[in-house]
């Protein structure tokens, strides 16, 4: 009987170490699908507004199957909130300077810029509409506010660690964010840098002890 030559053995991969980190596949298909679906939603909202399209059209425009969208997000409302929260937390992170006043001014300016952009008002109107859909709207509200509140709290905690006296998260929402959103939704005057700075001034003045 002829003996078969031994099959060549493949050397075992070297273990990961601090000097040789394990290879990772950057992003991958999941990240590409998410980006494509998010872009499809943003484009459809900017073109036609919320309530004029469904999951099937989002999937078709993103080049994925309907089942992929439902499997990942479950519903159109959940997908919309994921898009909005992603825009806030990934594209508009809370600033990190060495001063609470500078942090708040930069944060307020970016919030005004976000809702004044090409698709900012459409996304803001979408959030308001989704929030009015009952129990699913309440869950969307909690996620929308929770993501932003978590970032704001980190900014305020940094200020407190520096010895400053920061406001509460709800104060920032009430005095800074709410007027920006309402002014944009109702078209009551422009969001000028002077107006936005005035909101921050009001918030900071409320924190100062009476003279």
C-alpha positions in Angstrom: 0.0 0.0 0.0 1.3 3.4 -1.0 1.6 5.7 2.0 0.1 9.1 1.5 2.3 12.0 2.5 1.3 13.8 5.6 -0.9 16.8 5.0 0.9 20.0 5.7 0.1 21.5 9.0 -0.9 25.2 9.3 1.0 27.0 12.0 -1.1 28.1 14.9 -1.8 31.9 15.0 0.3 33.9 17.4 -1.6 34.9 20.5 -2.6 38.5 20.8 -0.5 40.7 23.0 -0.2 44.4 23.8 2.5 44.6 21.1 0.5 42.4 18.7 -3.3 43.1 19.0 -5.7 40.6 17.6 -6.9 41.4 14.1 -10.4 42.8 13.9 -12.7 43.3 11.0 -13.4 47.0 11.0 -17.2 47.8 10.9 -18.3 44.8 8.9 -21.6 44.2 7.2 -23.7 45.1 10.2 -22.2 48.6 10.4 -22.7 49.0 6.6 -26.3 47.9 6.9 -27.0 50.3 9.8 -25.3 53.2 7.9 -27.3 52.5 4.7 -30.6 52.2 6.6 -30.0 55.4 8.6 -29.2 57.3 5.4 -32.3 56.0 3.7 -34.5 57.2 6.7 -32.8 60.6 6.8 -33.3 61.1 3.0 -36.9 60.0 3.1 -37.7 62.3 6.0 -36.0 65.2 4.3 -37.8 64.6 1.0 -41.3 63.8 2.2 -41.6 63.9 6.0 -42.6 61.3 8.5 -45.7 59.2 7.8 -45.2 59.0 4.1 -43.1 55.8 4.0 -42.8 52.5 5.6 -40.2 49.9 6.4 -40.4 48.4 2.9 -39.4 51.6 1.2 -36.6 52.2 3.7 -35.3 48.7 3.0 -35.5 49.1 -0.7 -33.7 52.4 -0.7 -31.0 51.0 1.6 -30.6 47.9 -0.5 -31.5 45.4 2.3 -34.3 43.0 3.0 -37.4 44.1 5.0 -36.7 41.2 7.4 -33.2 42.7 8.2 -34.8 46.0 9.2 -37.5 44.3 11.4 -35.0 41.9 12.9 -32.7 44.7 14.0 -35.2 47.5 14.9 -38.5 45.8 15.3 -40.6 48.7 14.1 -40.4 51.9 12.1 -40.8 54.0 15.2 -37.8 52.3 16.9 -35.7 52.8 13.8 -36.6 56.5 13.6 -35.5 57.0 17.2 -32.3 55.1 16.6 -31.6 57.5 13.7 -32.3 60.6 15.9 -30.3 59.3 18.9 -27.4 58.4 16.7 -27.4 61.9 15.2 -27.3 63.4 18.7 -24.8 61.1 20.3 -22.5 60.2 17.4 -22.6 63.3 15.1 -23.2 65.9 17.9 -21.3 64.8 21.0 -21.4 67.0 24.1 -18.3 69.3 24.1 -15.5 68.8 26.6 -13.6 72.0 27.5 -12.2 73.2 30.8 -15.1 75.5 31.6 -18.8 74.8 32.2 -19.8 78.1 30.5 -17.7 77.2 27.4 -19.2 73.6 27.4 -22.7 75.0 27.6 -22.2 77.6 24.9 -20.7 75.1 22.5 -23.5 72.6 23.3 -26.2 75.1 22.7 -24.6 76.4 19.5 -24.3 72.8 18.1 -28.0 72.0 19.1 -29.1 75.1 17.2 -27.0 74.2 14.2 -28.4 70.6 14.2 -32.0 71.7 14.0 -31.3 74.5 11.6 -29.6 72.2 9.0 -31.1 70.8 5.8 -32.8 67.9 7.5 -32.8 69.1 11.1 -36.3 70.5 11.2 -37.7 67.4 9.5 -36.1 65.1 12.0 -37.3 67.3 14.9 -40.9 67.2 13.6 -40.5 63.4 13.2 -39.5 63.1 16.9 -42.6 65.2 18.0 -44.9 63.0 15.8 -43.4 59.7 17.1 -43.7 60.9 20.7 -47.5 61.3 20.2 -48.0 57.6 19.3 -49.0 56.3 22.7 -46.9 53.6 24.6 -44.4 53.3 21.7 -44.0 57.1 21.8 -43.3 57.0 25.5 -40.5 54.4 25.0 -39.1 56.6 22.2 -39.2 59.6 24.5 -37.3 57.8 27.2 -34.7 56.7 24.8 -34.4 60.2 23.1 -34.1 62.0 26.4 -32.1 59.3 28.1 -29.3 59.3 25.6 -28.9 63.1 25.7 -29.3 63.3 29.5 -26.5 60.8 30.0 -24.1 62.9 27.9 -25.2 66.1 29.6 -24.8 64.5 33.0 -21.2 63.5 32.2 -20.5 67.2 31.2 -22.0 68.5 34.4 -20.2 65.9 36.5 -16.9 67.1 35.0 -17.7 70.7 36.0 -18.6 69.6 39.5 -15.2 67.8 39.8 -13.5 71.0 38.8 -15.2 72.8 41.7 -17.9 74.5 39.7 -21.6 74.6 40.6 -23.4 73.0 37.6 -27.2 73.1 37.0 -29.3 69.9 36.9 -29.8 68.1 33.6 -33.5 69.1 33.6 -32.4 72.8 33.9 -30.3 72.5 30.8 -33.3 70.9 29.0 -35.8 73.5 30.2 -33.7 76.6 29.8 -31.5 75.8 26.8 -32.8 73.0 24.6 -36.6 73.5 24.9 -36.5 77.1 23.6 -34.3 76.2 20.7 -36.6 73.3 19.7 -39.8 75.3 20.2 -38.5 78.3 18.3 -37.5 76.1 15.4 -40.8 74.1 15.4 -43.0 77.2 15.4 -40.8 79.4 13.3 -40.6 82.1 16.0 -37.5 84.1 15.1 -34.1 82.9 13.9 -31.7 80.9 16.1 -28.9 83.6 16.1 -25.7 83.1 18.0 -26.7 86.0 20.2 -30.1 84.4 21.1 -28.5 81.0 21.9 -25.9 82.7 24.1 -28.7 84.5 25.9 -30.2 81.1 26.9 -26.9 80.0 28.4 -26.6 83.3 30.2 -30.0 82.8 31.8 -29.1 79.3 32.9 -25.8 80.4 34.4 -27.4 83.5 36.1 -29.9 81.3 37.9 -27.0 79.4 39.5 -25.3 82.5 40.9 -26.0 83.3 44.5 -27.8 86.6 45.1 -25.5 89.6 45.7 
